[in-house]
Amino acid sequence: MLPTMHVLLDLVATILFPFDFLDFLSLGVSVFRNRPMHIVLLRYGNKEQLHKWLIPLLNSKIRSGFAVTEPQVASSDATNIECSIKREGDTYVINGTKWWTSGAMDPRCKILIVMGKTDFTAAKHKQQSMIIVDTHTPGVHIKRPLMVFGFDDAPHGHAEGRLRPGRLHHCMRLIGAAERGMQMMAQRALSRRVFGKLIAEQGSFISDIAKCRIELEKARLLVLQAADQLDKLGNKKARGIIAMAKVNCWL
């Protein structure tokens, strides 16, 4: 039986996840990196797809990838996408090349969201569709990682930051990282002595950590408000508060 996933995956509920106990380097990254696939499966997936993909994703047993960018066109403008998606009977034939695909190089990546065009004759902004693709589907070839100045700085994928919900995911990760950083700072301050007393007893440290806590809570509440508006009003109407949350968290 499927659990009531909608409660767990609601954006507001996601932010209310107890960051104080979040191991950002393991569970946090896994949960939030796969968030776009969670949304797609939850809203549009059938029971078979939920059992096959969503539950393993939530359990961090598999990962997902996001295939939008193409080598021959400026893919930040989705109207330039050249990949074709054609329906033939009960199947779809996809023809195209993607790169900078978020998550594809992770050996646990088992499923992709692929953007392509299903109707090249439709209005410019109504030609595109997205389709879920099993990475083991015949014809899918993941060739190599892409390097920047000779280095692969993101072996598990490059994040797609143009999607407004995606921006909030980055904010959530930053809040989780900041919370963990504060925990580490407090632990060190309670174990190390300078000038005859613990760092935690130094007036300047108390002032600094208080300022950090204030800034962190401000960021958390702003992201919470942005997520609430995103859920209630949708991407376009919430774009202002989402932009504010992103700027605040990235400063």
Secondary structure, 3 states (H helix, E strand, C coil): CCCCHHHHHCHHHHHCCCHHHCCHHHHHHHHHHCHHHHHHHHHHCCHHHHHHHHHHHHCCCCEEEEECCCCCCCCCCHHHCCCEEEEECCEEEEECCCCCCECCCCCCEEEEEEEEECCCCCCHHHCEEEEEEECCCCCCCCCCCCCECCECCCCCCCCCCCCHHHHHHHHHHHHHHHHHHHHHHHHHHCCCEECCEEHHHCHHHHHHHHHHHHHHHHHHHHHHHHHHHHHHHCCCCCHHHHHHHHHHHHC
